[in-house]
Every structure is written in C-alpha cells, then in structure tokens.
C-alpha cells in the first residue's frame, strides 16, 4: 500500500500568519483547535450541522466528518483555526486542505446565533488566515498563484455575501442528486463483484490475502480517473499517494466499493477503461445509502455503456446490502451531458451547491 504523505506545507501556528491584534473584541482569541479534545470535536460538529441546516434545510454531518479535518491523520494535509469568545466557546471555524497542486480547499463556518457584527469580524479573521495559508502552501509548492476553492449551498445568502466581499467569484454550480433503490434492483446485474457485457468486464478491485487491495488495481483506478477528468472543470493533477490518502480519509470509505471496468474483447490483456469509487453514506434515520464519489470513463471507451454498467453495478450492490438510495454530484455546467444519463436512470436533484474561487498571488523570495 502507498505511504501516507507527511509533508504538510501549511503554517501550523496561527500567530505566524495573523496580526498581533486581528481586530477581534476584547477577550476573543483565534487559535488552532485541539483535535483530540472531545468537547472541541463536539462543538465543531454542532457548528457544522447548524451550517448545513441553515444552508440546505437539514444536517447530515457527524463527528467523523470533523475528525477528517482536525485529527492527527487529517493534519498531514490540513490546518485549522477556531475563534473563541471570552467564555472559551468556539464561534467560528476555518479549515484549509492542500488538495492538489495549485488547489487549496477552504471550509468557512461561523455560528448562526451570534451578533451580526461579531459574525462579520470572525469571518474576516478566517479569510485573512486562509489567504496567508494559501501563500504559504503556494510558496512551498513553488507556485506563482495559489487557488482557494471554497463552497456554499445555493440558498445560503449570508455565505455568498462573505465570499464575494472577500474577493471570491462564483464559478460553478453542482447538482447533488439522489436515486431511491428498491430491493429487487439487486438483480440489475448478475453479480456486483464481477460481471461482463458486450466485451466489458465490471469488477471490484482485487483483494490480497490480508484484505488490502491490489496496488496495481488502485493505480489503474487512479490513472483512469486522471485521464477521464483531464478536460473537466478545475481539474488538478493529483499524485497517486495524494489520491489514495485523501479517499481513505472519507468516513464512508470501503475497499469493497471500488470498481474497475475493463475492455476484454481485443484478444490481449484486459484494458482498464472506467472506474467508480463508491462510499457508504450514513443517515440519521438509520438506513445507510451508497454514494458515487468518482465515476470516470476514458474517452477511447465512451459509447460502450461503461458508465451505465458501473452505475447499474453500484445500484445492484446497494440493493443487495439493504440500502435505500445512491447519491452523486454532477456539474450543472458540464458539456458532457452526464446529467442526462443520471436523470434517465432515475436520479433527481436533492439540493444545489456552488464553488467559489479566489486566486492568491504567492510572494516568491
């Protein structure tokens, strides 16, 4: 298996990035959170869930989603900042993620109950810190410009205003789609673990004696997805080690949710042509779902039903596990027409999110 990256390029001490007086009211402080402190994790989870309820009407995040950002494992590629009031209560949280070369993700959350003036000041501190982190990570990677990629729910006007005021541009819209799953759909394919149709084999990544997947198969998945998304919006090259580390961080990660599609009708060695990485999607209702984290098909194999076959596979797999839904995200502005395939197979839009970007000039010494 690939090693976990240990080259955090961020500045870990907020005091090195923020002015001595960041402009917070007396008694308020900005500092890095302790991800091993349970009350801290519980409070960040509370903030995240309130942010989701305000933005889309319901909350889905749990403590595992927070731990991805603040635990020791998460900090190999991330840093965090919290703003505490005089009582020590966390009122704002920012997290930055060195996602890939030239692309830094930024989570920005401010409590929904505090005074508007205080909320604005907390927001300003998070943005100031994120800009400084963008310069740090960009300089460490040797870049002239570092992108900050943040997001918002489509109906969250408060977040839109803060992002716009901080110099971000709304650049993309994403449909978060879901499809119900019926028990009888377990028969959609002969066997989700392996089946064949029209010269294409759909199979799970191979597992070794210790239960871990074949590195050759994982590399095949990475190469297919890199090739399939080369011309897609905001595509950034990601190394194999970065890719595997990031996907293993997902709380819903399972190796038995990774599929490869191979062309086998040429008479030679099977040729990887498509890949689907799925995860478990938990729910407060107690019924799990499946989620399509990645679905990619190489251009040379398009038109052969590879994407449809992979989608039918994860639907059948979900049904066989007693799950009630399969979710996915689609670029609302994609020229590929992928949304037409999803709609034809029963997916509908559940809510909408947006990408907001800002390019930061990196000071090169």
TORGU-34198 format. One line per field, with one value per residue (C-alpha): x, y, z; residue in one letter. Coordinates in nm, 3 decimals, m for minus. Each point is the difference from the previous one (the first is absolute). Example, Ala and Ser with C-alpha at 12.3 -4.5 7.8 and 13.67 -1.06 7.14 Angstrom:
<sites>
x 1.230;0.137
y m0.450;0.344
z 0.780;m0.066
torza A;S
</sites>
This chain:
<sites>
x 0.000;0.118;0.144;m0.192;0.145;0.173;0.096;m0.248;0.072;m0.210;0.101;m0.119;0.012;m0.273;0.210;0.247;m0.275;m0.237;0.086;0.066;m0.338;m0.231;m0.279;m0.209;m0.189;0.171;0.027;m0.053;0.288;0.093;0.203;0.045;m0.247;0.097;m0.142;0.047;m0.223;m0.349;m0.191;0.178;m0.102;m0.358;m0.020;0.142;m0.252;m0.276;0.120;0.025;m0.348;m0.152;0.177;m0.155;m0.350;0.017;0.131;m0.210;m0.262;0.145;0.322;0.190;0.351;0.129;0.309;0.188;m0.028;0.155;0.278;0.101;0.090;0.146;0.143;0.373;m0.055;m0.186;0.272;0.245;m0.161;m0.211;0.004;m0.284;m0.086;m0.274;m0.123;m0.107;m0.206;0.105;m0.173;0.215;m0.289;0.091;m0.198;0.178;0.207;0.221;0.178;0.240;0.090;0.297;m0.213;0.231;0.258;m0.148;m0.327;m0.064;m0.343;m0.137;m0.282;m0.149;m0.262;m0.130;m0.260;m0.352;m0.110;0.257;m0.038;0.041;0.289;0.188;m0.074;0.144;0.320;0.041;m0.049;0.265;0.253;m0.067;0.051;0.319;0.141;m0.102;0.169;0.320;m0.017;m0.051;0.321;0.183;m0.112;0.049;0.354;0.077;m0.118;0.194;m0.307;m0.058;m0.376;m0.190;m0.371;m0.231;m0.302;m0.290;m0.366;m0.351;m0.350;m0.191;m0.252;0.247;m0.005;0.205;0.284;m0.028;0.042;0.308;0.165;m0.066;0.127;0.319;0.073;m0.137;m0.187;m0.285;0.137;m0.209;m0.329;m0.037;m0.313;0.000;m0.212;m0.158;m0.177;m0.215;0.092;m0.248;0.083;m0.070;0.273;0.254;m0.068;0.103;0.333;0.092;0.250;0.127;0.336;0.057;m0.208;0.051;m0.196;0.091;0.372;0.021;0.069;m0.121;0.173;0.106;0.365;0.185;0.073;0.311;0.027;0.017;m0.320;0.177;m0.054;0.245;0.219;m0.004;m0.379;0.011;0.248;m0.227;m0.292;0.214;0.127;m0.349;m0.143;0.292;m0.044;m0.378;m0.001;0.288;m0.229;m0.256;m0.057;0.277;0.178;0.327;0.257;0.015;0.273;m0.090;0.101;m0.206;m0.298;0.006;0.064;m0.286;m0.256;0.093;m0.076;m0.366;m0.208;m0.199;0.307;m0.020;0.234;m0.294;m0.160;0.273;m0.073;0.197;m0.142;0.234;m0.020;0.058;m0.107;0.333;0.159;0.280;0.035;m0.306;0.014;m0.130;m0.251;m0.222;m0.007;m0.250;0.094;m0.294;m0.043;m0.252;m0.238;m0.137;m0.324;m0.157;m0.300;0.210;m0.014;0.330;0.036;0.277;0.173;0.189;0.310;0.160;m0.114;0.229;0.024;0.290;m0.094;0.114;m0.265;m0.296;m0.312;0.045;m0.230;0.284;m0.147;m0.346;0.145;0.190;m0.309;m0.214;0.266;m0.004;m0.381;m0.012;0.265;m0.195;m0.320;0.177;0.117;m0.350;0.071;m0.270;0.186;0.304;0.125;0.241;0.111;m0.016;0.138;m0.306;0.207;0.176;0.003;0.005;m0.372;0.061;m0.311;m0.209;0.133;m0.065;m0.351;m0.082;0.107;m0.218;0.213;m0.151;0.149;m0.031;0.183;0.250;0.349;0.242;0.377;0.155;0.363;0.262;0.351;0.268;0.332;0.285;0.300;0.310;0.318
y 0.000;0.359;0.196;0.285;0.340;0.185;0.324;0.249;0.325;0.227;0.222;m0.172;0.300;0.259;0.261;m0.015;0.090;0.239;0.349;0.029;0.170;m0.163;0.244;m0.230;0.140;m0.007;m0.352;m0.170;m0.212;m0.178;m0.319;m0.353;m0.251;m0.319;m0.279;m0.251;0.198;m0.149;0.320;0.176;m0.269;0.006;0.379;m0.004;m0.268;0.218;0.297;m0.208;m0.146;0.343;0.129;m0.283;0.056;0.371;m0.061;m0.290;m0.067;m0.313;m0.126;m0.311;0.042;m0.183;m0.007;m0.216;0.281;0.241;m0.241;m0.017;0.368;0.024;m0.339;m0.074;m0.200;0.287;0.247;m0.162;0.214;0.248;0.277;0.148;0.324;0.068;0.325;m0.018;0.251;0.114;m0.306;m0.229;m0.105;m0.055;0.240;m0.045;m0.267;0.000;m0.298;m0.004;m0.310;m0.034;m0.191;m0.011;0.219;0.347;m0.083;0.072;m0.079;0.233;m0.072;0.315;m0.030;0.267;m0.059;0.088;0.143;0.268;0.373;0.098;0.237;m0.268;m0.255;0.234;0.049;m0.375;m0.050;0.259;m0.177;m0.334;0.152;0.182;m0.326;m0.196;0.252;m0.025;m0.381;0.014;0.200;m0.247;m0.312;0.164;0.103;m0.350;m0.144;0.259;0.165;0.358;m0.022;m0.214;m0.061;m0.002;m0.219;0.053;m0.090;0.091;m0.135;0.172;0.157;0.125;0.373;0.083;m0.220;0.146;0.351;m0.087;m0.183;0.285;0.262;m0.206;0.006;m0.341;m0.062;m0.246;m0.231;m0.317;m0.156;m0.363;m0.213;m0.235;m0.285;m0.303;m0.312;m0.236;m0.369;m0.288;m0.348;m0.166;0.211;m0.239;m0.191;0.289;m0.175;m0.369;0.069;0.345;m0.159;m0.097;m0.013;0.046;0.159;0.079;m0.057;0.202;m0.158;0.186;m0.116;0.101;0.083;m0.319;m0.069;m0.166;m0.261;0.270;0.161;0.302;0.081;m0.066;0.306;m0.069;0.031;0.317;0.152;m0.098;0.180;0.310;0.004;m0.043;0.282;0.231;m0.068;0.031;0.337;0.170;0.244;0.044;0.319;0.086;m0.330;m0.007;m0.274;m0.207;m0.250;m0.362;0.034;0.318;m0.166;m0.316;0.188;0.242;m0.264;m0.219;0.298;m0.004;m0.135;m0.207;m0.155;m0.376;m0.195;m0.216;0.308;0.049;m0.135;m0.020;m0.042;m0.178;m0.049;m0.372;m0.046;0.083;m0.337;0.140;0.103;0.161;0.377;0.225;0.241;0.117;0.022;0.072;0.080;m0.032;0.066;m0.070;0.289;m0.017;0.162;0.118;m0.217;m0.313;m0.121;0.024;0.097;m0.024;0.296;0.035;0.196;m0.043;m0.136;0.031;m0.154;0.049;0.176;m0.299;m0.218;0.236;m0.121;m0.359;0.020;0.013;0.280;m0.159;m0.336;0.145;0.186;m0.312;m0.183;0.239;0.006;m0.381;m0.006;0.254;m0.204;m0.319;0.175;0.118;0.367;0.239;0.252;0.085;0.358;0.186;0.347;0.133;0.317;0.202;0.173;m0.308;m0.025;m0.382;m0.031;m0.236;0.133;m0.148;m0.348;0.040;0.133;m0.284;m0.248;0.151;0.261;0.333;0.314;0.013;0.328;0.231;0.116;0.251;0.035;0.337;0.069;0.260;0.009;0.118;0.133;m0.182;0.204;m0.170;0.096
z 0.000;m0.063;0.290;0.162;m0.099;0.282;m0.170;0.143;m0.185;0.222;0.291;0.317;0.234;m0.070;0.182;m0.289;m0.250;0.177;0.127;0.373;0.029;m0.257;0.088;0.216;0.302;0.338;0.136;m0.339;m0.129;m0.322;0.037;m0.130;0.147;0.182;m0.214;0.282;0.237;m0.006;0.097;m0.287;m0.249;0.131;m0.034;m0.353;m0.093;0.141;m0.205;m0.318;0.040;0.066;m0.312;m0.204;0.141;m0.081;m0.351;m0.123;0.268;0.161;0.157;m0.102;0.144;0.305;0.217;m0.251;m0.256;0.249;0.092;m0.367;0.035;0.352;0.099;m0.013;m0.319;m0.165;0.093;m0.239;m0.272;0.199;0.259;0.205;0.176;0.253;0.150;0.365;0.198;0.351;0.150;m0.217;m0.224;m0.366;m0.218;m0.336;m0.170;m0.308;m0.157;m0.294;m0.201;m0.236;m0.249;m0.302;m0.169;m0.039;0.177;0.368;0.147;0.266;0.246;0.154;0.276;0.240;0.270;m0.111;0.335;0.079;m0.066;m0.365;0.073;0.192;m0.271;m0.264;0.200;0.054;m0.373;m0.082;0.224;m0.169;m0.345;0.106;0.135;m0.311;m0.230;0.201;m0.011;m0.377;m0.033;0.226;m0.186;m0.339;0.089;0.129;m0.332;m0.200;m0.153;m0.112;0.062;0.251;m0.040;0.302;m0.070;0.238;m0.027;0.099;m0.009;m0.279;0.240;0.262;m0.065;0.310;m0.124;m0.351;0.137;0.201;m0.289;m0.244;0.246;0.046;m0.374;m0.096;m0.326;m0.043;m0.271;m0.008;0.104;0.107;0.017;0.297;m0.132;0.162;m0.126;0.205;m0.004;0.009;0.130;m0.334;m0.165;0.150;m0.324;m0.227;m0.066;0.038;0.281;0.112;0.078;m0.364;m0.314;m0.372;m0.284;m0.361;0.048;0.322;0.341;0.307;0.317;0.349;0.052;0.090;0.365;0.136;0.275;0.269;m0.130;m0.145;m0.368;m0.279;m0.050;m0.374;0.002;0.207;m0.242;m0.286;0.166;0.056;m0.358;m0.145;0.211;m0.075;m0.372;0.006;0.179;m0.182;m0.183;0.277;0.195;0.248;m0.051;0.196;m0.033;0.316;0.075;0.069;0.365;0.046;m0.167;0.214;0.324;m0.061;m0.092;0.295;0.228;m0.102;0.292;m0.250;m0.164;m0.071;m0.231;m0.111;m0.159;m0.265;m0.350;m0.324;m0.352;m0.242;m0.376;m0.069;m0.363;m0.162;0.052;0.214;0.363;0.163;m0.050;0.283;m0.150;0.285;0.378;0.274;0.359;0.236;0.371;0.273;0.065;0.353;0.110;0.325;m0.090;0.042;m0.360;m0.186;m0.364;m0.256;m0.161;m0.328;0.096;m0.344;m0.333;m0.301;m0.346;m0.238;m0.323;m0.204;0.167;m0.004;m0.176;0.118;0.300;0.252;0.214;m0.009;0.098;0.294;0.121;m0.029;0.201;0.296;m0.003;0.010;0.272;0.209;m0.040;0.103;0.319;0.088;m0.073;m0.115;m0.217;m0.212;m0.012;m0.227;m0.105;m0.355;m0.154;m0.104;m0.269;m0.138;m0.380;0.015;0.071;0.292;0.173;m0.281;0.076;0.371;m0.055;m0.239;0.267;0.270;0.171;0.103;0.154;0.379;0.060;m0.174;0.097;m0.147;m0.040;0.079;m0.094;0.069;m0.146;0.242;m0.124;0.172;0.106;m0.139;0.185
torza X;X;X;X;X;X;X;X;X;X;X;X;X;X;X;X;X;X;X;X;X;X;X;X;X;X;X;X;X;X;X;X;X;X;X;X;X;X;X;X;X;X;X;X;X;X;X;X;X;X;X;X;X;X;X;X;X;X;X;X;X;X;X;X;X;X;X;X;X;X;X;X;X;X;X;X;X;X;X;X;X;X;X;X;X;X;X;X;X;X;X;X;X;X;X;X;X;X;X;X;X;X;X;X;X;X;X;X;X;X;X;X;X;X;X;X;X;X;X;X;X;X;X;X;X;X;X;X;X;X;X;X;X;X;X;X;X;X;X;X;X;X;X;X;X;X;X;X;X;X;X;X;X;X;X;X;X;X;X;X;X;X;X;X;X;X;X;X;X;X;X;X;X;X;X;X;X;X;X;X;X;X;X;X;X;X;X;X;X;X;X;X;X;X;X;X;X;X;X;X;X;X;X;X;X;X;X;X;X;X;X;X;X;X;X;X;X;X;X;X;X;X;X;X;X;X;X;X;X;X;X;X;X;X;X;X;X;X;X;X;X;X;X;X;X;X;X;X;X;X;X;X;X;X;X;X;X;X;X;X;X;X;X;X;X;X;X;X;X;X;X;X;X;X;X;X;X;X;X;X;X;X;X;X;X;X;X;X;X;X;X;X;X;X;X;X;X;X;X;X;X;X;X;X;X;X;X;X;X;X;X;X;X;X;X;X;X;X;X;X;X;X;X;X;X;X;X;X;X;X;X;X;X;X;X;X;X;X;X;X;X;X;X;X;X;X;X;X;X;X;X;X;X;X;X;X;X;X;X;X;X;X;X;X;X
</sites>
